[in-house]
Amino acid sequence: MLLPTLLAACVFGAAAIPGIDVDSPADDRELFRKLEQQTNALAEKGDVAVGRVLRLEQCKRTRTDAVRLTTRTAAGAPLDGAEIYRRGAQAAVLIGASYKCAKCSKWHNTLASGFAVAADGIIATNHHVAATADAEAMGVMTADGRFFPVREVLAADKAHDVALLRVDAEDLAFLPLRDDAPAGSPVRCYSHPANSFGFISEGIIARYFRMNEPERNGSVFMQITADWARGSSGGPVMDAFGNAVGMVASTSPVFTSPTLTHTASKDSKPTTPSQQMVRHNCATAKAILRLTRAQ
């Protein structure tokens, strides 16, 4: 669910988080444009700590000893929606990747989401984001406008679609992880879908299930009813207490089966299937935790 886009980072300083209220609207075009400029500058100069070949090799790492992640359970009073938005926005990042196509000499960008899971620069996102095949440079933007080149892929798991990135930061707002949220629990998803900065949606955990698609090998995923779109990959799914219980991974649309129509003058013809629902698949917090040997 990577999104080709114009990306950006701007310095908000002490200003409110973009999109948080009527006096602080998000300027999507400007935000994405500036992140694109900074990510492309890295690629143009070749000033990257981890280039494409090394990054793809690092995506084969399945565990890391470098970090210990914070876990929490449901405790205290549930937070209101405004506070969950604020926490999600402060911990979430935009992830930009610069690449060149075969048709021109310009740098292009893809957009994805992610979120900090430790204050010292540890970012959770999807394996399919970290393993973007043609990206020559990758960077992240925080809610306060700071831009950080991706320095390393610490660990990744293709089957569960999770990865941990490292950037040079020391004071990131982050989300603790919760791995015991049951089906039926209310959740909210914060991400950047379809060039929309800072979009939150709500729903419940619909179920946990084994995904038997190719390359998933029966890995456990979570399905929720909160909505998202392309560009949301890696966005945090939060419980009512501000913990990350999962992460946006993919969607699986469900269509009606073709049916036959009958006319007086023609043979039966199949009708076009119509969409009935979209299943929203999430990587679990437990899958993120399992990337670290310390857990």
Summary of the structure (lengths in Angstrom):
residues: 295
radius of gyration: 19.8
end to end distance: 28.5
largest distance: 73.1
contacts: 1044
relative contact order: 0.20
helix: 16%
strand: 36%
